[in-house]
């Protein structure tokens, strides 16, 4: 499976899980790199552009409106942040889907592709609820203690 297939599937899973907890309203943000400070980030410019485009295409493919947050990406890759809206209208950043250009390099990860050559894998992190303790706190707020 490639990134063009995986990212929409992770978005579907995140939405499914959040809806099961009663969260049906969210704000999507695409956190991209700062083009003025490329030295701040892991990976090449072409890897970043490709990853940012893949995240944007996944959101667009699913007809999800989003805000681009230029310069808000983490040092190891761009990401989609899903901010859920609770019953009081407050936004909480919980779910995230992000590329990681650091760990494959740090752990010297490789695989042999269909061309018989070694390649570095593309790592996609997904934190569907964020920190579980924080998520439970947000649930308590959302349901006003019930």
Protein Blocks (a to p, Z undefined) as FASTA:
>chain_A
ZZklmmmmmmmmmmmmmmmnopabdcdddddddfklmmlpgcjfklmmmmmmmmmmmmmm
nopacdddehiacfkbccdddddddfkopacdfbdcdddfklmmmnopacddfkopacdd
ddddddfklpfklmmmmmmmmnnoZZ
